[in-house]
């Protein structure tokens, strides 16, 4: 498994969140929306220069590039 960030994820790929290296307030908000370490996410759209849209726990979320760069993921085989 290769460690990378959400910004580099492939559309349609399923990944596991390893950690979020974000400011406390941002991390708390994403946690409240269901994004926690160990959670599986499926990437729906990834505009490498902009936002990343992904599905987590049955809900679609969109985050900007600056946030996506700090969400560490690993691929699931």
Helices and strands as residue ranges (DSSP letters): E 3-5, G 6-8, E 14-20, H 24-32, E 40-46, E 52-56, E 59-63, H 65-68, E 71-75
